[in-house]
Amino acid sequence: MADPRDKAAASLPPTLGEGCLARYDPDALSADDGTEFPGAAALWQQLNRPDAASAPATDAPAGKQIPAPRRADRSSR
């Protein structure tokens, strides 16, 4: 029986750099590399909806910072 991995047709594009600085070579990429995902913007907005915690404070005067609430498990000493 033949090895099923012998039939693989996909290959990585050439890279530049090594280790943490490794990246795909932009000159070697073509329109065939990557994917078409027209719903990406809608999915991003759905998964990253703004909530009250990330909204800017509206009850503080401009230029003033609101102090963080103190933790209840620590004393002020």
Backbone bond lengths (Angstrom), bond angles and torsions (degrees), N, CA, C in turn:
res aa  C-N    CA-C-N  psi(-1)  N-CA   C-N-CA  omega(-1)  CA-C   N-CA-C  phi
1 M - - - 1.463 - - 1.531 108.42 -
2 A 1.316 116.21 135.44 1.467 121.76 -178.00 1.528 110.50 -76.04
3 D 1.292 115.94 151.61 1.465 122.01 178.21 1.531 108.88 -71.50
4 P 1.356 119.45 123.50 1.475 120.92 -177.97 1.523 113.32 -65.16
5 R 1.332 117.76 -21.03 1.461 119.91 179.27 1.528 112.41 -74.67
6 D 1.313 117.41 -13.18 1.461 120.47 178.52 1.530 111.57 -70.17
7 K 1.329 118.67 -18.59 1.455 122.34 -175.85 1.534 113.10 -90.29
8 A 1.305 117.72 -0.65 1.466 120.27 -177.35 1.523 109.88 -63.84
9 A 1.335 115.61 133.77 1.459 120.48 -178.56 1.530 111.68 -110.96
10 A 1.315 117.90 -13.51 1.462 121.04 -177.23 1.523 110.14 -81.06
11 S 1.313 115.44 145.87 1.463 120.11 175.43 1.527 108.47 -144.87
12 L 1.317 116.34 153.33 1.461 121.48 179.05 1.519 109.99 -75.33
13 P 1.328 116.19 145.24 1.465 117.97 173.90 1.526 110.10 -71.59
14 P 1.313 117.87 160.97 1.475 120.62 179.05 1.527 111.57 -59.94
15 T 1.316 116.05 148.59 1.461 121.25 -179.46 1.518 110.78 -118.53
16 L 1.311 114.83 160.01 1.461 123.66 174.08 1.515 107.54 -117.14
17 G 1.310 117.90 149.17 1.462 121.57 177.37 1.512 112.06 77.47
18 E 1.332 114.58 177.06 1.454 121.19 -178.87 1.523 110.27 -135.94
19 G 1.314 115.73 157.05 1.460 121.72 175.43 1.517 112.74 59.54
20 C 1.328 116.31 -129.77 1.470 121.76 -178.18 1.525 112.01 -67.02
21 L 1.319 117.57 -20.08 1.462 120.95 -178.68 1.524 112.39 -94.00
22 A 1.337 118.58 4.39 1.459 121.77 -179.97 1.522 110.04 -66.53
23 R 1.318 115.61 137.18 1.463 121.74 179.33 1.517 107.49 -153.51
24 Y 1.341 115.60 158.17 1.455 119.94 178.22 1.521 109.76 -69.43
25 D 1.307 116.12 143.25 1.459 122.14 178.43 1.526 108.30 -73.64
26 P 1.345 119.07 111.74 1.468 119.98 -176.78 1.524 112.90 -63.97
27 D 1.331 118.32 -27.10 1.459 120.44 178.63 1.521 112.26 -72.51
28 A 1.325 117.53 -22.86 1.460 121.27 -179.11 1.527 112.53 -90.50
29 L 1.335 118.50 -11.83 1.469 121.54 -178.79 1.519 110.52 -79.48
30 S 1.320 115.43 148.52 1.462 120.86 178.15 1.525 108.91 -133.25
31 A 1.305 116.38 -177.30 1.465 121.13 178.98 1.525 111.58 -66.55
32 D 1.326 117.91 -19.12 1.464 121.54 179.02 1.525 112.22 -77.80
33 D 1.325 117.66 -17.92 1.462 121.64 178.10 1.526 108.81 -87.66
34 G 1.320 116.34 141.05 1.467 119.76 178.77 1.523 111.39 101.17
35 T 1.321 114.77 -159.66 1.465 120.00 -177.33 1.512 110.58 -148.71
36 E 1.292 116.44 158.23 1.462 122.90 176.32 1.526 106.60 -100.38
37 F 1.316 118.06 119.68 1.464 121.56 -177.69 1.518 109.00 -137.26
38 P 1.340 117.71 82.27 1.461 120.21 -176.68 1.527 114.16 -66.35
39 G 1.317 119.04 -20.09 1.459 121.25 -178.68 1.520 114.06 -93.18
40 A 1.336 117.88 12.97 1.460 120.82 -175.51 1.521 112.20 -63.28
41 A 1.334 118.59 -43.77 1.464 121.16 -177.82 1.530 111.15 -64.84
42 A 1.325 117.18 -41.24 1.467 120.56 179.51 1.531 110.73 -66.52
43 L 1.326 116.73 -40.86 1.459 120.11 178.78 1.527 110.57 -65.86
44 W 1.331 118.13 -41.21 1.463 121.98 178.05 1.529 110.62 -59.17
45 Q 1.327 117.41 -45.26 1.469 120.62 179.44 1.520 111.04 -65.95
46 Q 1.318 117.75 -36.91 1.460 120.65 179.86 1.528 111.12 -67.01
47 L 1.322 117.05 -40.49 1.454 120.45 -177.50 1.523 113.43 -82.00
48 N 1.324 117.97 -18.59 1.468 121.87 -176.76 1.522 111.22 -122.90
49 R 1.296 116.01 51.76 1.467 120.31 178.55 1.518 110.03 -70.35
50 P 1.327 116.74 139.26 1.468 118.32 177.06 1.524 110.33 -68.59
51 D 1.301 116.09 142.79 1.462 120.65 177.34 1.527 108.94 -122.52
52 A 1.306 116.16 175.72 1.461 121.14 -176.28 1.527 112.02 -63.72
53 A 1.323 117.82 -31.57 1.464 120.81 -178.11 1.525 112.06 -68.81
54 S 1.326 117.16 -29.03 1.457 118.99 -178.04 1.524 112.58 -97.72
55 A 1.321 117.31 -3.08 1.463 120.67 179.17 1.532 109.64 -76.03
56 P 1.317 117.60 145.87 1.464 119.28 178.70 1.530 111.03 -67.06
57 A 1.313 116.10 149.73 1.460 121.07 179.39 1.525 109.46 -68.97
58 T 1.320 116.68 131.32 1.464 120.63 -179.60 1.519 112.12 -104.56
59 D 1.348 117.76 -13.09 1.455 120.00 -176.95 1.531 112.70 -95.64
60 A 1.322 118.50 -0.17 1.465 121.52 178.96 1.523 109.26 -99.60
61 P 1.328 117.05 141.90 1.464 119.21 176.59 1.524 111.03 -62.63
62 A 1.308 116.68 151.12 1.462 121.28 -179.44 1.523 110.28 -60.82
63 G 1.318 116.68 137.70 1.452 121.37 178.44 1.516 113.97 85.87
64 K 1.305 119.05 -5.39 1.477 122.54 179.29 1.519 108.85 -101.74
65 Q 1.314 115.70 141.73 1.451 120.52 176.57 1.518 109.55 -99.82
66 I 1.301 116.07 143.00 1.459 121.63 178.30 1.520 107.23 -92.85
67 P 1.343 119.12 123.82 1.462 119.69 179.90 1.522 110.66 -67.42
68 A 1.316 114.90 148.23 1.461 120.34 178.17 1.524 108.94 -69.88
69 P 1.330 117.72 145.63 1.455 119.82 177.83 1.530 110.42 -65.25
70 R 1.334 116.81 144.18 1.451 121.26 179.16 1.508 110.21 -75.48
71 R 1.318 113.51 144.81 1.466 118.14 176.89 1.509 109.08 -74.38
72 A 1.307 117.49 139.11 1.462 122.49 -176.41 1.533 111.74 -73.35
73 D 1.313 118.39 -21.84 1.466 119.97 -175.56 1.523 113.40 -87.54
74 R 1.328 119.10 4.55 1.472 122.65 179.42 1.519 110.63 -119.60
75 S 1.302 116.15 143.87 1.453 119.55 177.33 1.534 108.82 -86.53
76 S 1.324 118.00 165.55 1.440 122.07 -178.67 1.527 112.48 -87.96
77 R 1.318 118.67 2.17 1.457 122.85 -178.02 1.479 112.96 -82.05
